[in-house]
Amino acid sequence: MSDPANSDSRPGPRPGPEPGTEVDTHRWWALAVIATAQLMVVLDATIVNIALPSAQRELGLTNGNRQWVITAYTLAFGGLLLLGGRIADLVGRKRTFVVGLIGFAAASAIGGASTGPEMLFLARALQGAFAALLAPSALSLLTTTFTSGTERAKAFGVFSAIAGAGSAIGLLVGGVLTEYLSWRWCLYVNVPIAAVAVVGAFTLLGDRAGTRGAQGAHLDIPGVVLGCGGLVALVYGLGEAEAKGWSAPLVLGLLLGGVALLCVFVWWQNRSSGPLLPLRIVRDRNRGGSMLIMCLTTVGLFGAFLFMTYFLQNILGYTPLRTGLAFLPLTASIVVGSTQISARLLPYVPPRFLLVPGLLLGAGGLYSLTFIDPHSSYPAHILPGTVLLGLGLGLTFMPAIATGTSGVPARDSGVTSATVNTAQQVGGSIGTALLNTVATTTTSAYLAAHLAAAEKKGGLTPAERTEIVNTGTVHGFTVAIAWAAVILLAAAVVAALVVTGDSPRNREAAATTTGTT
C-alpha cells in the first residue's frame, strides 16, 4: 500500500518525473517561489545591519540595546521554528507558507513605521514569529518536491546559496535603500516581495495529503514554553552581560535558567505523546551533526556581518551603499561555493569532505580580519578575508542543509526542516548577543585603561582622543571576530568526527542493491 504522506492531494509540483517534462518545468518554477520566500526571510536577518546606524541615531538606540534589532528577530524566529514546523505538518505546508508570508509582510510594515525602539523591537519579533511559520514550510516543500540525487543536489545548491548569500545580499539591498530612501524601506521592501510570493504560491505550489492530524492533532504547548523560554533566557543573559558583567547574579541566573529549561525541554520531548521535536530526528549522528554545524557556522557569519558593517561605516566612513557594495565579493563567493563547487561535488563525495575544508576556509577568512586597524584599506586587508569566508560558507551550507534534511519520512519533513532552521537562527541569536558583548566589554576595558593613562600624561587633543576611541572600538571588533574564528574551528572538528555519512550516489546504490536482494 502506498504511503498517503507521499501522495499529492492536488495539482502541483511532484517529485520523480524525468527532466524535460512539463511537470519538471513546473517544479523548477515552484523552486523559484520557495527561493523567493527564503531569500526574504534570510535577507531580513541582515538587511537592517546596514540601516542600524541610521535607525540608532533616529530612534535613540544605545550601543547596548542596538543588538536587539537583530536579536529580537532571530530569537523569535529560532524559538518558534519548531512550533512552526509542527504546525506545517499538522495543517498543511502550503497553507502555513501563505499565512507566514502575509503575516511577515504586515509585521514589516509595522516595523517601517516605528516611532521608537520598543515599537521596532516588537515588529522585529513579530517578523521572526511569522518567519518561523514560513521557513520550515518552504524547506519542507523543497525536500518533498526534489527527491532524486542529481536534481536534489541542484535544488539544494540554489537554496543553500540563498541561505548564505541572502544574508550578504541583505547588506547590499540595505545599503541602496538606506542611501537613497530611508532605513525604514529596509522593512517596507518585504511587502511587495511577499505579495509576489503569495501569488506564486497559489499558482505553482501543491500540498501533501495525509499529514494533517498526524502524530496527534495537538501541539506540544509545554514544549513550546520550555524550548522558547530557555532560548530567550540564554540570549537575554548574554545581552545583559555587556552592561552588568558576566558574574552579575541576573546574568548567571538567566544563563543557568536557560540551560535548565532546555534540559527539561529534552526530558519532556521523551515523554510527550506528540513532541514538538521528536528526538529520533536529531539522534542520527549525521543529521544531528549537520544541525550543530549550522548553529556554530551562523555564529561566525552573523558576528562578521555585524562588526564589519560598523567598521566600514563608523571607522572608515563608508556610506550605506558603499558598505553594501563592499560585501558583494562575499556574496559572490558564497554563490560560487554553493552552486559551482558543493552542488557539483556532493552527489559524489561524503559531506564531511566539503564541510571540513569549508569550515577551515571560513575560519581562516575570519582570522585574517583580526589584523585590521582604523587605517586598514579594503583591498589589502578586508577583501581577502571576506572572499575566503564566503567560499568557506558556500562549501558548508549546502552539504549541511542537504544532510540535515535527508532520510526523514514525509510526516516529519516539516519539523526536520524547522530544526535545521532553528539551528541556524539560534546560532545567529546567540552569536550576535555573545559576540556583541565580547566586543563592547573589550572596547570598554581598552578605553578605560588607555584614556586614563593618556590623561595622566597631560591630556589629549581631540584628534588623539578620537584615535584612541577608534583603536579601542576596532580592538573590540577583532577580539570578537577571533572568537568567531575559533567557533568555526570547533564546527570543523564536529564535521570531521561526527558526520560520517556516505555520498548520496553511494547511498542510492546501496539502497537499490538492498531492495533487489
C-alpha positions, 0 to 999 in steps of 0.5 A: 500500500502506498504511503498517503504522506507521499501522495499529492492531494492536488495539482502541483509540483511532484517529485520523480518525473524525468527532466524535460517534462512539463511537470519538471518545468513546473517544479523548477518554477515552484523552486523559484517561489520557495527561493523567493520566500527564503531569500526574504526571510534570510535577507531580513536577518541582515538587511537592517545591519546596514540601516542600524546606524541610521535607525540608532541615531533616529530612534535613540538606540544605545550601543547596548540595546542596538543588538536587539534589532537583530536579536529580537528577530532571530530569537523569535524566529529560532524559538518558534521554528519548531512550533512552526514546523509542527504546525506545517505538518499538522495543517498543511505546508502550503497553507502555513507558507501563505499565512507566514508570508502575509503575516511577515509582510504586515509585521514589516510594515509595522516595523517601517513605521516605528516611532521608537525602539520598543515599537521596532523591537516588537515588529522585529519579533513579530517578523521572526514569529511569522518567519518561523511559520514560513521557513520550515514550510518552504524547506519542507516543500523543497525536500518533498518536491526534489527527491532524486540525487542529481536534481536534489543536489541542484535544488539544494545548491540554489537554496543553500546559496540563498541561505548564505548569500541572502544574508550578504545580499541583505547588506547590499539591498540595505545599503541602496535603500538606506542611501537613497530612501530611508532605513525604514524601506529596509522593512517596507521592501518585504511587502511587495516581495511577499505579495509576489510570493503569495501569488506564486504560491497559489499558482505553482505550489501543491500540498501533501495529503495525509499529514494533517492530524498526524502524530496527534492533532495537538501541539506540544504547548509545554514544549513550546514554553520550555524550548522558547523560554530557555532560548530567550533566557540564554540570549537575554543573559548574554545581552545583559552581560555587556552592561552588568558583567558576566558574574552579575547574579541576573546574568548567571541566573538567566544563563543557568535558567536557560540551560535548565529549561532546555534540559527539561525541554529534552526530558519532556520531548521523551515523554510527550505523546506528540513532541514538538521535536521528536528526538529520533530526528536529531539522534542520527549522528549525521543529521544531528551533526549537520544541525550543530554545524549550522548553529556554530557556522551562523555564529561566525557569519552573523558576528562578521556581518555585524562588526564589519558593517560598523567598521566600514561605516563608523571607522572608515566612513563608508556610506550605506551603499558603499558598505553594501557594495563592499560585501558583494565579493562575499556574496559572490563567493558564497554563490560560487561555493554553493552552486559551482563547487558543493552542488557539483561535488556532493552527489559524489563525495561524503559531506564531511569532505566539503564541510571540513575544508569549508569550515577551515576556509571560513575560519581562516577568512575570519582570522585574517580580519583580526589584523585590521586597524582604523587605517586598514584599506579594503583591498589589502586587508578586508577583501581577502578575508571576506572572499575566503569566508564566503567560499568557506560558507558556500562549501558548508551550507549546502552539504549541511542543509542537504544532510540535515534534511535527508532520510526523514519520512514525509510526516516529519519533513516539516519539523526536520526542516524547522530544526535545521532552521532553528539551528541556524537562527539560534546560532545567529541569536546567540552569536550576535548577543555573545559576540556583541558583548565580547566586543563592547566589554573589550572596547570598554576595558581598552578605553578605560585603561588607555584614556586614563593613562593618556590623561595622566600624561597631560591630556589629549587633543581631540584628534588623539582622543578620537584615535584612541576611541577608534583603536579601542572600538576596532580592538573590540571588533577583532577580539570578537571576530577571533572568537568567531574564528575559533567557533568555526574551528570547533564546527570543523572538528564536529564535521570531521568526527561526527558526520560520517555519512556516505555520498548520496550516489553511494547511498542510492546504490546501496539502497537499490542493491538492498531492495533487489536482494 
